[in-house]
Amino acid sequence: MGHATTDRPPTDGSPGPERRTAPGDHHPAPERRITLERIESYVPERSVRIEELGERLGLHRAQLGVFRKFYGLDTLRFDPELPLLDLLRPAARSALAALPEGGRVDYLAYAHTTQAVAPPDVDIAQVVGEDLGLPDAEAFGFSHQACVSSLGAIEVLGELLRAEGEEGAYALMVTGEQAYSPMVQHIPNTSIMADAAASCLITLDGEGDVVRSFAIRTLGEYAQWLELTPEQNTEFGEQYGRRIADVIHEALKDAGLGLDEVDLVIPHNVNKLAWRQTIKELEVEPEKVFLDNVPRFSHTYASDVFVNYTTLRDAGRLVDGAHYLLVSVGLGATFGAMVITHRAGGGA
């Protein structure tokens, strides 16, 4: 288990920075806050009902009925003819539109869930950077946290910016991938994956949403997901809600907040059944967790939380100064939660 706290609030509740003491300095220096200057998402236009994927995924009517009735899936975006760069480009370019004059993107992280998203001789992160007109950015892939990789990449990019400490430096987190094979589209007894992409423009002490904390926990005993025994699968399912609740409470503690101070939980779209279990563990009202996009988009790998964020933002449901929890779970099994404070001046 590991976590990084990027901000601790003062007693008045405002998002003031934690202070650290530098070597040889008797006066604590303020820690620079990670801020999300622009968050954008993109989903392909082509929408299909889950029943249309039955033959492709080898699912019969009864199995599809379980996904619909109990897991809450209905439609999803799926376009196998869409090139990967065409999927990633719209959200990334929209996020880059917030880059101010004189600002520069020093780092680009392409966060993805599936290990192989391109042929082995293609550095897809570098290709994405060049496609976006960022040939000088240090580009790298980030995937070892599966569907939590997008949140983890934000933490890593923020720490890289802190280490450099240069003014005018920004980083870009790009996420998005496609359900290119039945093997990576169907998670047995869990979800049916869909296409989507998202991007975050990140800096330090900017005007966007403030990252207050990030907590992450990995249960390595479930690393070989497709090879788990029936007993391990049952055990994991029984622990699922409690494990998410644990990492949520850890993130809240690091942020100096209680769950009652959070306006909304913005989750991944794995399925409604898993989140009902988690809601019970958290002992909160169902309305506290945003699940409207589960039947609309299904699970979109590491892009879920940002697709849901932009849905809420564009509907005017994010409140200036309010706190939100971004939560995701990745196979393998990694649980992650990030607390942010929304600021209407940025992120839109």
LUMROFI-260038 format. One record per residue (C-alpha): residue number from 0; x, y, z. Coordinates in nm, 4 decimals, padded with zeros to 6 digits, m for minus. Example, Ala and Ser with C-alpha at 12.3 -4.5 7.8 and 13.67 -1.06 7.14 Angstrom:
   nr        px        py        pz
    0   01.2300  m00.4500   00.7800
    1   01.3670  m00.1060   00.7140
END
This chain:
   nr        px        py        pz
    0   00.0000   00.0000   00.0000
    1   00.1143   00.3506  m00.0717
    2  m00.0313   00.6959  m00.0837
    3   00.0705   01.0507  m00.1574
    4  m00.0866   01.3502   00.0087
    5  m00.0602   01.6642  m00.1962
    6  m00.2508   01.9062   00.0245
    7  m00.3774   01.9425   00.3790
    8  m00.6445   02.2011   00.4551
    9  m00.6145   02.4743   00.7160
   10  m00.8752   02.5054   00.9897
   11  m01.0936   02.7399   00.7854
   12  m01.1575   02.4646   00.5285
   13  m00.9850   02.6406   00.2390
   14  m00.7431   02.4314   00.0301
   15  m00.4218   02.5647   00.1793
   16  m00.0965   02.3778   00.1108
   17   00.0964   02.1575   00.3500
   18   00.4293   02.3067   00.4547
   19   00.7575   02.1169   00.4460
   20   01.1018   02.2028   00.5779
   21   01.3760   02.2119   00.3156
   22   01.7285   02.0895   00.4073
   23   01.9230   02.3663   00.5768
   24   01.6105   02.5822   00.6077
   25   01.4544   02.6371   00.9484
   26   01.1399   02.7814   00.7925
   27   00.8923   02.5344   00.6387
   28   00.8409   02.5843   00.2650
   29   00.4917   02.5554   00.1203
   30   00.4322   02.2434  m00.0846
   31   00.3143   02.3319  m00.4322
   32  m00.0321   02.1972  m00.5012
   33  m00.1156   01.9794  m00.8000
   34  m00.3983   02.1397  m00.9938
   35  m00.6029   02.0030  m01.2823
   36  m00.6291   02.2963  m01.5202
   37  m00.8500   02.1349  m01.7829
   38  m01.0258   01.7993  m01.7918
   39  m01.1840   01.6793  m02.1148
   40  m01.3268   01.3510  m02.2416
   41  m01.4394   01.1989  m02.5694
   42  m01.6585   00.9034  m02.6654
   43  m01.7094   00.7741  m03.0212
   44  m02.0422   00.8468  m03.1874
   45  m02.1197   00.4816  m03.2611
   46  m02.3398   00.3388  m02.9857
   47  m02.4489  m00.0251  m02.9550
   48  m02.6737  m00.2167  m02.7184
   49  m02.5017  m00.4929  m02.5241
   50  m02.7141  m00.7547  m02.7009
   51  m02.5474  m00.6605  m03.0283
   52  m02.2172  m00.7845  m02.8837
   53  m02.3492  m01.1235  m02.7763
   54  m02.2084  m01.3189  m03.0709
   55  m01.8730  m01.1358  m03.0632
   56  m01.8259  m01.2055  m02.6929
   57  m01.9769  m01.5549  m02.6920
   58  m02.2512  m01.4521  m02.4501
   59  m02.5960  m01.6083  m02.4702
   60  m02.9225  m01.4333  m02.3913
   61  m02.9327  m01.5314  m02.0236
   62  m02.5816  m01.3977  m01.9623
   63  m02.6632  m01.0711  m02.1356
   64  m02.9780  m01.0538  m01.9251
   65  m02.7649  m01.0653  m01.6105
   66  m02.5510  m00.7774  m01.7373
   67  m02.8634  m00.5761  m01.8087
   68  m03.0824  m00.6596  m01.5100
   69  m02.8300  m00.6914  m01.2285
   70  m02.5219  m00.5018  m01.3475
   71  m02.7164  m00.2138  m01.5008
   72  m02.5490  m00.2130  m01.8456
   73  m02.7473  m00.1051  m02.1506
   74  m02.5557   00.0730  m02.4285
   75  m02.1906   00.1491  m02.4876
   76  m01.9686   00.3268  m02.7394
   77  m01.7801   00.0847  m02.9607
   78  m01.6177   00.1654  m03.2952
   79  m01.3612  m00.0950  m03.4077
   80  m01.2908   00.1055  m03.7242
   81  m01.1739   00.4148  m03.5340
   82  m00.7917   00.4499  m03.5206
   83  m00.6494   00.4826  m03.1693
   84  m00.5044   00.8301  m03.2334
   85  m00.8434   00.9505  m03.3574
   86  m00.9920   00.8326  m03.0287
   87  m00.7275   01.0081  m02.8161
   88  m00.6875   01.3313  m03.0111
   89  m01.0137   01.5257  m02.9414
   90  m00.9944   01.5232  m02.5608
   91  m00.6180   01.5828  m02.5607
   92  m00.6402   01.8829  m02.7917
   93  m00.9288   02.0285  m02.5893
   94  m00.7253   01.9969  m02.2709
   95  m00.4225   02.1573  m02.4354
   96  m00.6397   02.4541  m02.5334
   97  m00.6077   02.5681  m02.1704
   98  m00.2296   02.5950  m02.1959
   99  m00.1555   02.9659  m02.1430
  100   00.0786   03.1728  m02.3537
  101   00.4313   03.1032  m02.2371
  102   00.3361   02.7710  m02.0838
  103   00.4976   02.4490  m02.2015
  104   00.4210   02.0795  m02.1633
  105   00.7276   01.9107  m02.0163
  106   00.5728   01.5676  m01.9558
  107   00.3119   01.3526  m02.1238
  108   00.1845   01.0304  m01.9667
  109  m00.0285   00.7932  m02.1692
  110  m00.2197   00.5980  m01.9042
  111  m00.3777   00.2753  m02.0210
  112  m00.5149  m00.0484  m01.8782
  113  m00.4353  m00.3086  m02.1422
  114  m00.0633  m00.3828  m02.1580
  115  m00.0540  m00.4036  m02.5386
  116  m00.2242  m00.1142  m02.7162
  117   00.0116  m00.0991  m03.0167
  118   00.2715  m00.3196  m03.1902
  119   00.5807  m00.3752  m02.9706
  120   00.8024  m00.1617  m03.1951
  121   00.5753   00.1429  m03.1544
  122   00.6286   00.3818  m02.8622
  123   00.2669   00.4890  m02.8469
  124   00.3285   00.7619  m02.5868
  125   00.5880   00.9220  m02.8139
  126   00.3547   00.8892  m03.1131
  127   00.0764   01.0611  m02.9183
  128   00.3115   01.3447  m02.8200
  129   00.4203   01.4020  m03.1780
  130   00.0603   01.3884  m03.2998
  131  m00.0313   01.6593  m03.0488
  132   00.2604   01.8803  m03.1504
  133   00.4606   01.8094  m02.8337
  134   00.7820   01.6498  m02.9686
  135   00.9925   01.7962  m02.6868
  136   00.7756   01.6628  m02.4030
  137   00.9126   01.3648  m02.2143
  138   00.6508   01.1034  m02.3026
  139   00.6014   00.7706  m02.1291
  140   00.3383   00.5024  m02.0832
  141   00.1773   00.4177  m01.7502
  142  m00.0233   00.0982  m01.7113
  143   00.0797  m00.1076  m01.4094
  144  m00.2183   00.0113  m01.2035
  145  m00.4707  m00.1021  m01.4687
  146  m00.7865   00.1108  m01.4572
  147  m00.6414   00.3212  m01.1734
  148  m00.3508   00.4210  m01.3999
  149  m00.5090   00.7533  m01.4997
  150  m00.5297   00.8640  m01.1351
  151  m00.1834   00.7275  m01.0621
  152  m00.0394   00.9108  m01.3621
  153  m00.1702   01.2409  m01.2252
  154   00.0186   01.1804  m00.9027
  155   00.3385   01.0874  m01.0881
  156   00.3175   01.3877  m01.3210
  157   00.2616   01.6184  m01.0258
  158   00.5696   01.4833  m00.8491
  159   00.7772   01.5249  m01.1655
  160   00.6679   01.8886  m01.1896
  161   00.7564   01.9400  m00.8226
  162   01.0990   01.7855  m00.8718
  163   01.1808   02.0206  m01.1593
  164   01.0297   02.3223  m00.9884
  165   01.0305   02.5391  m01.3004
  166   00.7743   02.8096  m01.3645
  167   00.5446   02.7715  m01.6625
  168   00.5759   02.3907  m01.6639
  169   00.2730   02.1718  m01.7376
  170   00.2062   01.8031  m01.7861
  171  m00.0584   01.6210  m01.9872
  172  m00.2266   01.2971  m01.8824
  173  m00.3834   01.1170  m02.1784
  174  m00.5949   00.8070  m02.1342
  175  m00.8097   00.6036  m02.3686
  176  m00.8092   00.2689  m02.5385
  177  m01.0325   00.0397  m02.7369
  178  m01.2004  m00.2930  m02.6831
  179  m01.0089  m00.4345  m02.9792
  180  m01.0508  m00.8001  m02.8819
  181  m01.3230  m01.0037  m02.7098
  182  m01.0584  m01.1072  m02.4558
  183  m01.0141  m00.7476  m02.3362
  184  m01.3782  m00.6448  m02.3823
  185  m01.5517  m00.9003  m02.1628
  186  m01.4640  m00.9233  m01.7930
  187  m01.6517  m01.2378  m01.6850
  188  m01.9254  m01.1758  m01.4296
  189  m01.8197  m00.8117  m01.4053
  190  m01.8483  m00.5811  m01.7064
  191  m01.8375  m00.5253  m02.0818
  192  m01.5715  m00.2740  m02.1822
  193  m01.6267   00.0220  m02.4137
  194  m01.4314   00.2891  m02.6026
  195  m01.3594   00.6337  m02.4578
  196  m01.0735   00.8770  m02.3968
  197  m00.9904   01.1601  m02.1596
  198  m00.7116   01.4094  m02.0865
  199  m00.6037   01.6311  m01.7983
  200  m00.3751   01.9342  m01.8236
  201  m00.1805   01.9509  m01.4981
  202   00.0356   02.2135  m01.3311
  203   00.1326   02.3347  m00.9836
  204  m00.0521   02.6126  m00.7990
  205  m00.2751   02.6811  m01.0980
  206  m00.6378   02.7908  m01.1093
  207  m00.7906   02.4477  m01.1696
  208  m00.9204   02.1790  m00.9376
  209  m00.6898   02.1149  m00.6418
  210  m00.5721   01.7588  m00.5817
  211  m00.5914   01.7215  m00.2046
  212  m00.4878   01.3577  m00.1697
  213  m00.4415   01.0291  m00.3491
  214  m00.4555   00.6867  m00.1843
  215  m00.3829   00.3556  m00.3512
  216  m00.3794  m00.0052  m00.2385
  217  m00.2790  m00.3136  m00.4387
  218  m00.3742  m00.6707  m00.3461
  219  m00.1082  m00.8706  m00.5244
  220  m00.2668  m01.2061  m00.4458
  221  m00.5168  m01.1311  m00.7246
  222  m00.2547  m01.0371  m00.9842
  223  m00.3233  m01.3330  m01.2143
  224  m00.6818  m01.2305  m01.2755
  225  m00.7711  m01.4797  m01.5488
  226  m00.6166  m01.7653  m01.3520
  227  m00.7878  m01.7117  m01.0174
  228  m00.9593  m02.0117  m00.8635
  229  m01.3368  m02.0006  m00.8071
  230  m01.2640  m01.9612  m00.4370
  231  m01.0392  m01.6596  m00.5014
  232  m01.3002  m01.5010  m00.7267
  233  m01.5635  m01.5438  m00.4569
  234  m01.3309  m01.4037  m00.1921
  235  m01.2455  m01.1011  m00.4075
  236  m01.6119  m01.0308  m00.4751
  237  m01.6972  m01.0482  m00.1067
  238  m01.4149  m00.8063  m00.0196
  239  m01.4723  m00.5658  m00.3084
  240  m01.6948  m00.3081  m00.1397
  241  m01.4942  m00.3075   00.1827
  242  m01.1652  m00.2615  m00.0043
  243  m01.2997   00.0394  m00.1963
  244  m01.4377   00.1852   00.1253
  245  m01.0973   00.1423   00.2928
  246  m00.9083   00.3326   00.0238
  247  m01.1767   00.6041   00.0173
  248  m01.1445   00.6583   00.3919
  249  m00.7656   00.6660   00.3617
  250  m00.7827   00.9353   00.0941
  251  m01.0301   01.1345   00.3022
  252  m00.8079   01.1121   00.6099
  253  m00.5094   01.2355   00.4106
  254  m00.7197   01.5239   00.2799
  255  m00.8410   01.6124   00.6286
  256  m01.2044   01.5625   00.5314
  257  m01.4970   01.3473   00.6322
  258  m01.7203   01.1666   00.3848
  259  m02.0045   01.3996   00.4809
  260  m01.7948   01.6915   00.3504
  261  m01.7724   01.5380   00.0022
  262  m02.0381   01.6507  m00.2423
  263  m02.0272   01.3466  m00.4667
  264  m01.8342   01.0278  m00.5367
  265  m01.7333   01.0134  m00.9050
  266  m01.6598   00.6449  m00.9716
  267  m01.5532   00.4078  m01.2439
  268  m01.8417   00.2443  m01.4326
  269  m01.7652  m00.1204  m01.3606
  270  m02.1304  m00.2052  m01.2848
  271  m02.4131  m00.1001  m01.0538
  272  m02.4088  m00.4168  m00.8445
  273  m02.0506  m00.3611  m00.7281
  274  m02.1276  m00.0026  m00.6388
  275  m02.4433  m00.0952  m00.4462
  276  m02.2198  m00.3162  m00.2338
  277  m01.9768  m00.0277  m00.1848
  278  m02.2559   00.2179  m00.1028
  279  m02.3693  m00.0209   00.1703
  280  m02.0145  m00.0362   00.3105
  281  m01.9848   00.3429   00.3044
  282  m02.3274   00.3841   00.4676
  283  m02.4215   00.6730   00.2395
  284  m02.7294   00.7562   00.0363
  285  m02.7230   00.6038  m00.3150
  286  m02.7451   00.9548  m00.4623
  287  m02.4003   01.0257  m00.3181
  288  m02.2428   00.8059  m00.5907
  289  m02.2858   00.9092  m00.9561
  290  m02.3947   00.6003  m01.1504
  291  m02.5976   00.7585  m01.4321
  292  m02.3313   00.6789  m01.6913
  293  m02.3123   00.3044  m01.6219
  294  m02.6050   00.2261  m01.8569
  295  m02.4973   00.4984  m02.1024
  296  m02.1295   00.4167  m02.1525
  297  m02.0419   00.1053  m01.9477
  298  m01.6825   00.0627  m01.8257
  299  m01.4257   00.2537  m02.0340
  300  m01.0983   00.1297  m01.8866
  301  m00.9053   00.4162  m01.7188
  302  m01.1248   00.6933  m01.8650
  303  m01.4409   00.6379  m01.6579
  304  m01.3920   00.8902  m01.3810
  305  m01.3112   01.1695  m01.6259
  306  m01.6013   01.0868  m01.8577
  307  m01.8220   01.1063  m01.5493
  308  m01.6536   01.4271  m01.4312
  309  m01.7149   01.6052  m01.7612
  310  m02.0741   01.4782  m01.7705
  311  m02.1356   01.6339  m01.4298
  312  m01.9473   01.9526  m01.5146
  313  m02.1272   02.0064  m01.8429
  314  m02.4602   01.9536  m01.6652
  315  m02.3683   02.2241  m01.4124
  316  m02.3547   01.9787  m01.1233
  317  m02.0025   02.0577  m00.9987
  318  m02.0004   02.3293  m00.7325
  319  m01.7192   02.5817  m00.6941
  320  m01.5297   02.5025  m00.3731
  321  m01.6949   02.1638  m00.3224
  322  m01.4988   01.8429  m00.2663
  323  m01.5266   01.5335  m00.4867
  324  m01.3927   01.1793  m00.4728
  325  m01.2590   01.0136  m00.7885
  326  m01.2551   00.6368  m00.7377
  327  m01.1447   00.3478  m00.9571
  328  m01.0439  m00.0167  m00.9326
  329  m00.8078  m00.2042  m01.1624
  330  m00.7694  m00.5768  m01.2192
  331  m00.4701  m00.7136  m01.0467
  332  m00.6037  m00.5777  m00.8045
  333  m00.5514  m00.2060  m00.7413
  334  m00.7895   00.0293  m00.5599
  335  m00.7422   00.4062  m00.5907
  336  m00.9156   00.7196  m00.4625
  337  m00.8346   01.0866  m00.5229
  338  m00.9889   01.3823  m00.3396
  339  m01.0194   01.7055  m00.5367
  340  m01.1633   02.0471  m00.4653
  341  m01.3439   02.1908  m00.7663
  342  m01.2711   02.5465  m00.8727
  343  m01.4975   02.6935  m01.1369
  344  m01.2162   02.9096  m01.2728
  345  m01.0362   02.6059  m01.4091
  346  m01.1177   02.2599  m01.5351
  347  m01.3782   02.3843  m01.7838
END
